[in-house]
């Protein structure tokens, strides 16, 4: 216990030194060459504004550049997508962008391996997290790699109860149901949400269908919504023509194939939903649906209502 206390004190001190160093250094030095604390701070502020780069991981990429350009455009700036110290200060600076979470015995008892087969999955009570690392990554809207980078002194993937974990401070807040329309851009692989005044109020990266023939375009609408849904596995969808015909009910949970939220669309078989692997968002990898990180799917489900129009283009 004393060893754990000393380790947690060291982590807390390291976090303070990390922030202090960022405050006293030039902003965004070599920001596009690997992990950068200023990039992480910028990503946290954009995530809080519902302009998501997907994983808040401190690593610059196209999703972060797109999120920054969107924020710049909304704030009357030239959308350069280039980060500066002035932009970061306007967003909120480098303070208060990290938080700490204490691992509990309950957390450790809740983790369990996920069976590889669909039949095995169907027999589970819930498809929860497979590791503490996966659990806290989702809590911080970040990647498992970033969790390890921010907490290199802990033993991953399952540090002991009482461990303090440093995470991006991406708070979960209640959102107003104010979406008037949604646009899904297949080329940019993003979902944008607009209010009744036509103002963009959210941007979420998404994955699209692997096959071009399964990428619809046109005007549809939200037909149904389901937080924390079950999933009906149809073997013919995954292996057309196979001898298997029996469908299986897959239990809910963050590792359910559609994650923590389902938004059914008026086009049969299509929806927007979460995913068990947020790091892969942005790929052309689905069977037709539009995948989002679980945290973004949970935000989207708060913004929309049944009947909200959707344009796929």
C-alpha beads as a LAMMPS data file, in Angstrom:
LAMMPS data file: protein, C-alpha beads

313 atoms
312 bonds

1 atom types
1 bond types

-500.0 500.0 xlo xhi
-500.0 500.0 ylo yhi
-500.0 500.0 zlo zhi

Masses

1 110.0

Atoms # bond

1 1 1 0.000 0.000 0.000
2 1 1 2.847 2.402 0.852
3 1 1 4.464 1.634 -2.515
4 1 1 1.182 2.429 -4.292
5 1 1 0.835 5.692 -2.335
6 1 1 4.352 6.764 -3.359
7 1 1 3.649 5.846 -6.984
8 1 1 0.390 7.838 -7.005
9 1 1 2.154 10.837 -5.460
10 1 1 4.814 10.602 -8.146
11 1 1 2.134 10.473 -10.873
12 1 1 0.387 13.545 -9.445
13 1 1 3.691 15.448 -9.285
14 1 1 4.589 14.363 -12.819
15 1 1 1.266 15.666 -14.096
16 1 1 1.876 19.067 -12.477
17 1 1 5.394 19.230 -13.925
18 1 1 4.054 18.204 -17.334
19 1 1 1.565 21.088 -17.369
20 1 1 4.073 23.589 -15.972
21 1 1 6.584 22.647 -18.656
22 1 1 3.967 23.147 -21.373
23 1 1 3.014 26.553 -19.959
24 1 1 6.610 27.776 -20.035
25 1 1 7.616 26.434 -23.458
26 1 1 6.937 27.715 -26.991
27 1 1 3.670 26.275 -28.310
28 1 1 3.452 23.442 -30.861
29 1 1 7.179 22.860 -31.354
30 1 1 7.506 19.858 -33.717
31 1 1 3.789 19.230 -33.153
32 1 1 3.485 17.067 -36.283
33 1 1 6.349 14.712 -35.400
34 1 1 4.792 12.689 -32.580
35 1 1 3.182 13.270 -29.201
36 1 1 2.763 16.941 -28.264
37 1 1 1.116 18.156 -25.050
38 1 1 -0.158 21.309 -26.803
39 1 1 -1.870 19.109 -29.386
40 1 1 -3.511 17.103 -26.607
41 1 1 -4.736 20.321 -24.945
42 1 1 -6.156 21.573 -28.243
43 1 1 -7.879 18.237 -28.857
44 1 1 -9.471 18.293 -25.380
45 1 1 -10.945 21.762 -25.958
46 1 1 -12.270 20.792 -29.381
47 1 1 -13.791 17.586 -27.968
48 1 1 -15.557 19.625 -25.277
49 1 1 -17.002 21.784 -28.078
50 1 1 -18.288 18.603 -29.819
51 1 1 -15.817 19.120 -32.666
52 1 1 -14.097 15.776 -32.424
53 1 1 -10.743 14.579 -33.706
54 1 1 -11.857 11.081 -32.634
55 1 1 -9.126 9.973 -30.160
56 1 1 -7.676 12.699 -27.926
57 1 1 -4.132 11.337 -28.009
58 1 1 -1.756 14.309 -28.437
59 1 1 -0.770 13.158 -31.938
60 1 1 -1.395 15.447 -34.906
61 1 1 -3.239 14.068 -37.928
62 1 1 -5.866 14.840 -40.542
63 1 1 -8.781 14.437 -38.119
64 1 1 -7.284 17.006 -35.735
65 1 1 -6.531 19.410 -38.583
66 1 1 -10.133 19.074 -39.817
67 1 1 -11.504 19.664 -36.319
68 1 1 -9.341 22.774 -35.924
69 1 1 -10.367 24.143 -39.335
70 1 1 -14.013 23.627 -38.400
71 1 1 -13.558 25.501 -35.129
72 1 1 -11.691 28.313 -36.894
73 1 1 -14.476 28.633 -39.466
74 1 1 -17.155 28.755 -36.756
75 1 1 -15.234 31.507 -34.973
76 1 1 -14.726 33.736 -38.000
77 1 1 -11.087 32.830 -38.558
78 1 1 -9.276 31.729 -41.675
79 1 1 -9.559 27.910 -41.621
80 1 1 -5.862 27.075 -41.900
81 1 1 -5.843 23.968 -39.719
82 1 1 -2.467 25.155 -38.395
83 1 1 -2.195 25.328 -34.593
84 1 1 -0.646 28.335 -32.867
85 1 1 -0.205 29.470 -29.301
86 1 1 -2.791 32.208 -29.867
87 1 1 -5.360 29.684 -31.100
88 1 1 -4.719 27.437 -28.097
89 1 1 -5.113 30.347 -25.691
90 1 1 -8.398 31.313 -27.323
91 1 1 -9.598 27.742 -26.915
92 1 1 -8.666 27.712 -23.224
93 1 1 -4.927 27.116 -22.890
94 1 1 -3.047 24.163 -21.439
95 1 1 -4.488 24.234 -17.912
96 1 1 -7.259 21.904 -16.742
97 1 1 -6.989 19.535 -19.703
98 1 1 -5.931 16.504 -17.656
99 1 1 -7.787 14.666 -14.929
100 1 1 -7.107 11.680 -12.688
101 1 1 -9.145 8.542 -12.191
102 1 1 -8.662 6.029 -9.375
103 1 1 -8.909 2.344 -10.292
104 1 1 -11.304 0.459 -7.999
105 1 1 -11.767 -3.188 -7.072
106 1 1 -15.162 -2.979 -8.792
107 1 1 -13.429 -1.920 -12.013
108 1 1 -11.104 -4.910 -11.860
109 1 1 -13.960 -7.333 -11.184
110 1 1 -15.932 -5.995 -14.154
111 1 1 -13.350 -6.778 -16.844
112 1 1 -13.543 -10.057 -18.742
113 1 1 -12.240 -11.499 -22.031
114 1 1 -14.581 -11.381 -25.018
115 1 1 -15.080 -14.732 -26.832
116 1 1 -13.813 -14.831 -30.410
117 1 1 -16.884 -16.602 -31.818
118 1 1 -20.360 -15.154 -32.320
119 1 1 -21.857 -18.085 -30.434
120 1 1 -19.524 -17.398 -27.526
121 1 1 -20.441 -13.707 -27.524
122 1 1 -24.161 -14.580 -27.512
123 1 1 -23.737 -16.533 -24.264
124 1 1 -22.218 -13.599 -22.364
125 1 1 -24.354 -11.491 -19.995
126 1 1 -22.709 -8.326 -21.253
127 1 1 -19.840 -7.400 -23.556
128 1 1 -17.946 -5.143 -21.171
129 1 1 -14.345 -4.005 -21.221
130 1 1 -11.562 -6.546 -21.626
131 1 1 -9.009 -4.508 -19.661
132 1 1 -8.656 -1.499 -17.399
133 1 1 -6.608 0.116 -20.156
134 1 1 -9.529 -0.158 -22.576
135 1 1 -11.970 1.121 -19.936
136 1 1 -10.011 4.252 -18.996
137 1 1 -9.151 5.002 -22.635
138 1 1 -12.847 5.256 -23.417
139 1 1 -13.392 7.340 -20.290
140 1 1 -10.781 9.830 -21.548
141 1 1 -11.927 9.735 -25.197
142 1 1 -8.449 8.552 -26.055
143 1 1 -6.512 5.564 -27.357
144 1 1 -5.025 2.748 -25.292
145 1 1 -1.582 3.750 -26.578
146 1 1 -2.090 7.291 -25.268
147 1 1 -3.167 5.962 -21.857
148 1 1 0.104 4.061 -21.613
149 1 1 2.086 7.108 -22.779
150 1 1 0.479 9.343 -20.121
151 1 1 0.939 6.694 -17.405
152 1 1 4.177 4.922 -18.221
153 1 1 4.865 4.124 -14.565
154 1 1 1.781 1.939 -14.192
155 1 1 1.548 -1.748 -15.065
156 1 1 -0.671 -2.178 -18.120
157 1 1 -3.157 -3.417 -19.141
158 1 1 -4.508 -3.900 -15.591
159 1 1 -2.912 -1.765 -12.853
160 1 1 -3.980 -2.574 -9.283
161 1 1 -6.886 -1.021 -7.406
162 1 1 -5.961 2.352 -5.932
163 1 1 -3.822 3.351 -8.931
164 1 1 -4.236 6.932 -10.148
165 1 1 -4.555 7.199 -13.923
166 1 1 -3.960 10.475 -15.783
167 1 1 -6.453 11.021 -18.608
168 1 1 -7.596 13.786 -20.968
169 1 1 -10.327 15.728 -19.156
170 1 1 -13.126 15.175 -21.670
171 1 1 -16.107 15.626 -19.384
172 1 1 -19.429 13.963 -20.122
173 1 1 -22.123 16.640 -20.206
174 1 1 -25.848 16.657 -20.926
175 1 1 -26.500 17.995 -24.429
176 1 1 -29.604 19.760 -25.698
177 1 1 -31.711 17.942 -28.284
178 1 1 -31.192 20.675 -30.886
179 1 1 -30.225 18.895 -34.118
180 1 1 -32.288 20.023 -37.109
181 1 1 -30.312 18.093 -39.711
182 1 1 -27.352 15.748 -40.159
183 1 1 -24.923 15.445 -43.063
184 1 1 -22.731 12.406 -43.668
185 1 1 -19.814 13.170 -45.992
186 1 1 -18.560 9.916 -47.493
187 1 1 -15.435 11.479 -48.978
188 1 1 -14.381 13.182 -45.759
189 1 1 -15.726 10.342 -43.576
190 1 1 -17.403 12.657 -41.121
191 1 1 -20.812 13.320 -39.593
192 1 1 -21.824 16.968 -39.108
193 1 1 -24.841 18.158 -37.142
194 1 1 -26.677 21.468 -37.666
195 1 1 -29.230 23.342 -35.531
196 1 1 -32.414 25.064 -36.697
197 1 1 -30.433 28.177 -37.666
198 1 1 -28.197 26.130 -39.936
199 1 1 -25.216 26.461 -37.593
200 1 1 -22.844 23.519 -37.280
201 1 1 -23.026 22.258 -33.683
202 1 1 -21.070 19.000 -33.881
203 1 1 -18.526 17.175 -36.020
204 1 1 -17.720 13.500 -35.547
205 1 1 -15.309 11.383 -37.656
206 1 1 -16.892 8.167 -38.931
207 1 1 -16.124 4.948 -40.771
208 1 1 -18.003 4.004 -43.925
209 1 1 -18.684 0.837 -45.933
210 1 1 -15.743 -1.096 -47.314
211 1 1 -17.590 -1.720 -50.576
212 1 1 -18.512 1.301 -52.702
213 1 1 -21.719 -0.493 -53.711
214 1 1 -22.889 -0.315 -50.079
215 1 1 -22.392 3.452 -49.730
216 1 1 -25.796 5.112 -50.192
217 1 1 -26.371 8.752 -51.090
218 1 1 -29.451 10.930 -50.808
219 1 1 -31.981 12.107 -48.247
220 1 1 -33.100 9.819 -45.424
221 1 1 -34.055 10.339 -41.771
222 1 1 -33.596 8.974 -38.248
223 1 1 -36.079 6.139 -37.773
224 1 1 -35.227 4.835 -34.301
225 1 1 -32.674 5.167 -31.512
226 1 1 -31.387 2.726 -28.903
227 1 1 -28.819 3.481 -26.204
228 1 1 -26.731 0.480 -25.105
229 1 1 -28.366 -1.854 -27.649
230 1 1 -28.226 -5.564 -28.228
231 1 1 -27.077 -6.693 -31.686
232 1 1 -28.743 -9.294 -33.898
233 1 1 -26.035 -11.294 -35.648
234 1 1 -27.049 -12.505 -39.108
235 1 1 -24.467 -14.947 -40.570
236 1 1 -25.707 -14.192 -44.102
237 1 1 -24.613 -10.569 -43.742
238 1 1 -21.049 -11.561 -42.873
239 1 1 -20.798 -14.698 -45.046
240 1 1 -23.387 -14.515 -47.831
241 1 1 -24.402 -17.958 -49.036
242 1 1 -22.916 -19.820 -46.061
243 1 1 -24.871 -22.793 -44.652
244 1 1 -25.530 -20.980 -41.371
245 1 1 -28.928 -19.299 -41.138
246 1 1 -29.611 -19.054 -37.388
247 1 1 -29.443 -15.515 -36.031
248 1 1 -27.925 -14.792 -32.625
249 1 1 -28.720 -12.075 -30.092
250 1 1 -25.463 -10.446 -28.976
251 1 1 -25.681 -8.716 -25.548
252 1 1 -25.101 -5.008 -24.997
253 1 1 -21.918 -3.353 -23.798
254 1 1 -19.010 -1.287 -25.093
255 1 1 -17.654 -4.295 -26.998
256 1 1 -20.967 -4.987 -28.722
257 1 1 -20.513 -4.713 -32.521
258 1 1 -22.555 -1.474 -32.560
259 1 1 -21.057 -0.142 -29.345
260 1 1 -23.026 1.917 -26.847
261 1 1 -25.555 3.574 -29.166
262 1 1 -27.612 2.746 -32.253
263 1 1 -29.338 5.312 -34.482
264 1 1 -31.412 3.502 -37.087
265 1 1 -31.966 5.207 -40.443
266 1 1 -34.931 5.037 -42.799
267 1 1 -32.817 3.156 -45.329
268 1 1 -33.279 -0.506 -44.378
269 1 1 -30.259 -2.063 -42.692
270 1 1 -28.393 1.227 -42.224
271 1 1 -27.601 3.167 -39.088
272 1 1 -25.075 5.276 -37.218
273 1 1 -23.586 3.562 -34.197
274 1 1 -20.690 3.146 -31.800
275 1 1 -17.799 0.717 -32.073
276 1 1 -15.609 -1.479 -29.865
277 1 1 -12.468 -0.209 -31.648
278 1 1 -12.446 3.627 -31.711
279 1 1 -8.843 3.765 -32.953
280 1 1 -10.040 2.454 -36.346
281 1 1 -12.639 5.156 -36.976
282 1 1 -12.113 6.796 -40.356
283 1 1 -11.481 3.572 -42.245
284 1 1 -13.635 2.117 -45.014
285 1 1 -14.334 -1.066 -43.112
286 1 1 -18.035 -1.471 -42.274
287 1 1 -20.778 -3.509 -43.953
288 1 1 -22.615 -0.287 -44.777
289 1 1 -23.338 1.510 -41.508
290 1 1 -21.599 4.635 -40.243
291 1 1 -19.413 3.925 -37.222
292 1 1 -18.410 6.491 -34.609
293 1 1 -16.361 6.282 -31.428
294 1 1 -18.677 5.284 -28.577
295 1 1 -18.300 8.662 -26.889
296 1 1 -19.343 10.471 -30.066
297 1 1 -22.253 8.107 -30.734
298 1 1 -23.485 8.835 -27.196
299 1 1 -23.278 12.566 -27.899
300 1 1 -25.089 12.223 -31.215
301 1 1 -27.943 10.238 -29.690
302 1 1 -28.565 13.151 -27.310
303 1 1 -28.667 15.737 -30.100
304 1 1 -31.117 14.036 -32.471
305 1 1 -34.699 12.794 -32.367
306 1 1 -36.781 10.433 -34.458
307 1 1 -37.475 12.125 -37.777
308 1 1 -34.281 14.205 -37.884
309 1 1 -33.373 14.493 -41.596
310 1 1 -30.067 13.015 -42.771
311 1 1 -28.287 13.739 -46.053
312 1 1 -25.616 11.300 -47.243
313 1 1 -23.337 12.788 -49.893

Bonds

1 1 1 2
2 1 2 3
3 1 3 4
4 1 4 5
5 1 5 6
6 1 6 7
7 1 7 8
8 1 8 9
9 1 9 10
10 1 10 11
11 1 11 12
12 1 12 13
13 1 13 14
14 1 14 15
15 1 15 16
16 1 16 17
17 1 17 18
18 1 18 19
19 1 19 20
20 1 20 21
21 1 21 22
22 1 22 23
23 1 23 24
24 1 24 25
25 1 25 26
26 1 26 27
27 1 27 28
28 1 28 29
29 1 29 30
30 1 30 31
31 1 31 32
32 1 32 33
33 1 33 34
34 1 34 35
35 1 35 36
36 1 36 37
37 1 37 38
38 1 38 39
39 1 39 40
40 1 40 41
41 1 41 42
42 1 42 43
43 1 43 44
44 1 44 45
45 1 45 46
46 1 46 47
47 1 47 48
48 1 48 49
49 1 49 50
50 1 50 51
51 1 51 52
52 1 52 53
53 1 53 54
54 1 54 55
55 1 55 56
56 1 56 57
57 1 57 58
58 1 58 59
59 1 59 60
60 1 60 61
61 1 61 62
62 1 62 63
63 1 63 64
64 1 64 65
65 1 65 66
66 1 66 67
67 1 67 68
68 1 68 69
69 1 69 70
70 1 70 71
71 1 71 72
72 1 72 73
73 1 73 74
74 1 74 75
75 1 75 76
76 1 76 77
77 1 77 78
78 1 78 79
79 1 79 80
80 1 80 81
81 1 81 82
82 1 82 83
83 1 83 84
84 1 84 85
85 1 85 86
86 1 86 87
87 1 87 88
88 1 88 89
89 1 89 90
90 1 90 91
91 1 91 92
92 1 92 93
93 1 93 94
94 1 94 95
95 1 95 96
96 1 96 97
97 1 97 98
98 1 98 99
99 1 99 100
100 1 100 101
101 1 101 102
102 1 102 103
103 1 103 104
104 1 104 105
105 1 105 106
106 1 106 107
107 1 107 108
108 1 108 109
109 1 109 110
110 1 110 111
111 1 111 112
112 1 112 113
113 1 113 114
114 1 114 115
115 1 115 116
116 1 116 117
117 1 117 118
118 1 118 119
119 1 119 120
120 1 120 121
121 1 121 122
122 1 122 123
123 1 123 124
124 1 124 125
125 1 125 126
126 1 126 127
127 1 127 128
128 1 128 129
129 1 129 130
130 1 130 131
131 1 131 132
132 1 132 133
133 1 133 134
134 1 134 135
135 1 135 136
136 1 136 137
137 1 137 138
138 1 138 139
139 1 139 140
140 1 140 141
141 1 141 142
142 1 142 143
143 1 143 144
144 1 144 145
145 1 145 146
146 1 146 147
147 1 147 148
148 1 148 149
149 1 149 150
150 1 150 151
151 1 151 152
152 1 152 153
153 1 153 154
154 1 154 155
155 1 155 156
156 1 156 157
157 1 157 158
158 1 158 159
159 1 159 160
160 1 160 161
161 1 161 162
162 1 162 163
163 1 163 164
164 1 164 165
165 1 165 166
166 1 166 167
167 1 167 168
168 1 168 169
169 1 169 170
170 1 170 171
171 1 171 172
172 1 172 173
173 1 173 174
174 1 174 175
175 1 175 176
176 1 176 177
177 1 177 178
178 1 178 179
179 1 179 180
180 1 180 181
181 1 181 182
182 1 182 183
183 1 183 184
184 1 184 185
185 1 185 186
186 1 186 187
187 1 187 188
188 1 188 189
189 1 189 190
190 1 190 191
191 1 191 192
192 1 192 193
193 1 193 194
194 1 194 195
195 1 195 196
196 1 196 197
197 1 197 198
198 1 198 199
199 1 199 200
200 1 200 201
201 1 201 202
202 1 202 203
203 1 203 204
204 1 204 205
205 1 205 206
206 1 206 207
207 1 207 208
208 1 208 209
209 1 209 210
210 1 210 211
211 1 211 212
212 1 212 213
213 1 213 214
214 1 214 215
215 1 215 216
216 1 216 217
217 1 217 218
218 1 218 219
219 1 219 220
220 1 220 221
221 1 221 222
222 1 222 223
223 1 223 224
224 1 224 225
225 1 225 226
226 1 226 227
227 1 227 228
228 1 228 229
229 1 229 230
230 1 230 231
231 1 231 232
232 1 232 233
233 1 233 234
234 1 234 235
235 1 235 236
236 1 236 237
237 1 237 238
238 1 238 239
239 1 239 240
240 1 240 241
241 1 241 242
242 1 242 243
243 1 243 244
244 1 244 245
245 1 245 246
246 1 246 247
247 1 247 248
248 1 248 249
249 1 249 250
250 1 250 251
251 1 251 252
252 1 252 253
253 1 253 254
254 1 254 255
255 1 255 256
256 1 256 257
257 1 257 258
258 1 258 259
259 1 259 260
260 1 260 261
261 1 261 262
262 1 262 263
263 1 263 264
264 1 264 265
265 1 265 266
266 1 266 267
267 1 267 268
268 1 268 269
269 1 269 270
270 1 270 271
271 1 271 272
272 1 272 273
273 1 273 274
274 1 274 275
275 1 275 276
276 1 276 277
277 1 277 278
278 1 278 279
279 1 279 280
280 1 280 281
281 1 281 282
282 1 282 283
283 1 283 284
284 1 284 285
285 1 285 286
286 1 286 287
287 1 287 288
288 1 288 289
289 1 289 290
290 1 290 291
291 1 291 292
292 1 292 293
293 1 293 294
294 1 294 295
295 1 295 296
296 1 296 297
297 1 297 298
298 1 298 299
299 1 299 300
300 1 300 301
301 1 301 302
302 1 302 303
303 1 303 304
304 1 304 305
305 1 305 306
306 1 306 307
307 1 307 308
308 1 308 309
309 1 309 310
310 1 310 311
311 1 311 312
312 1 312 313
